[in-house]
Amino acid sequence: MREPEPFTIRFIARVRAMRSMLFSRARIEDILDQRDLAVTIELLLNSIYGVEMAQALAQFQGADAVEDAVTRNLSTTFQKLVYRAPGRFRELTAIFLLRWDLAAVKSLLRHVHSGAREPAALFTGATMTTALQQELAKSASMGELVGALTLWNPELCSPMTQLLRSYQQHPDLAPLEEALDRSYFVGNVDRLHSEKGENAAQLVKLLHMEVDRINLRILVLMLDARTPPDVILARLMPGGTLSRRALSRMAGAQGVVELMELLGRTMYRDLVEVMFPFVQRRLFSPIERYFELTLMRELRRMARRSPLSIAILMDYAWLKYNEVTNLRLIARGEARHLPRGRVREELLFV
């Protein structure tokens, strides 16, 4: 196996140092136990989020300030990773981190679609900065937004332009979001599949699992709506670890419970046990979060097997994103005075 470059070794060492600054599970639990948004803000002011928290308090209050601060910090962190990564490692890092730019684009689509005046639920990424996103959030129409997004990142966003006429006739975000998913996940699987090297192989494996995540979401929602199997199958994306035959059987399931039984025969059998209580209660939103936990655990295994690979960076990036998501959930729960147990149920720990 080819020895890693000295620059790569130094970069991995930096990533490990950044990882050491993540909040421990005990610290997150302590923040949750405070049950006081003012105390949470004070704790964040005296942490690695301090600069962003102080800046956010000049513009926002309460949970909005916390969300703005931790999201800005995440965006800055991702930008540092891309800037510091060397050579081809940087190119693969940029491709990997683009998945959060994709999430940022989706939050913009939902913002303009809903007609909201304040961009409260927006999410930034590595190249979709807060300033750029706030400017794009002012778009007067979906056509204006898609046009601006296509200029910003043609490769990712141009597939949406073909769907604008259909959206204007029947305002439905699903086709636009699925076009983005296919552009990023399926497109990068196709581009990287033949590339040699451990780093590319690790990124492709992660992209395969992300395709499975998206397909599972589509299956759950469409089976619950009693959609015909052929319609479901046509919506599913290629490029995941689940075979077309397995997806066909899942699309023909008699309901979400049978889908879970079929999923239990795949590499995701451990996930089924965790998700089943939510399925029984018809709570589908936590399913995607628990799939993210499966992704993070797989990245942890990759990182342990290959301590000088891109898996180290991907593991850190997902842990950082999960930390930010947990903090956002805690802040929102405290603002709404939700019971601790209900907020705790939504938090993920690897």
Secondary structure as GFF3:
##gff-version 3
##sequence-region A 1 350
A	DSSP	alpha_helix	6	19	.	.	.	ID=ss1
A	DSSP	alpha_helix	25	34	.	.	.	ID=ss2
A	DSSP	alpha_helix	37	45	.	.	.	ID=ss3
A	DSSP	alpha_helix	50	57	.	.	.	ID=ss4
A	DSSP	alpha_helix	62	84	.	.	.	ID=ss5
A	DSSP	alpha_helix	87	114	.	.	.	ID=ss6
A	DSSP	alpha_helix	130	136	.	.	.	ID=ss7
A	DSSP	alpha_helix	142	152	.	.	.	ID=ss8
A	DSSP	alpha_helix	154	157	.	.	.	ID=ss9
A	DSSP	three_ten_helix	158	163	.	.	.	ID=ss10
A	DSSP	alpha_helix	164	169	.	.	.	ID=ss11
A	DSSP	alpha_helix	174	181	.	.	.	ID=ss12
A	DSSP	pi_helix	182	186	.	.	.	ID=ss13
A	DSSP	alpha_helix	187	192	.	.	.	ID=ss14
A	DSSP	alpha_helix	198	224	.	.	.	ID=ss15
A	DSSP	alpha_helix	229	235	.	.	.	ID=ss16
A	DSSP	alpha_helix	244	251	.	.	.	ID=ss17
A	DSSP	alpha_helix	256	263	.	.	.	ID=ss18
A	DSSP	alpha_helix	269	280	.	.	.	ID=ss19
A	DSSP	alpha_helix	285	305	.	.	.	ID=ss20
A	DSSP	alpha_helix	310	335	.	.	.	ID=ss21
A	DSSP	alpha_helix	340	346	.	.	.	ID=ss22
###
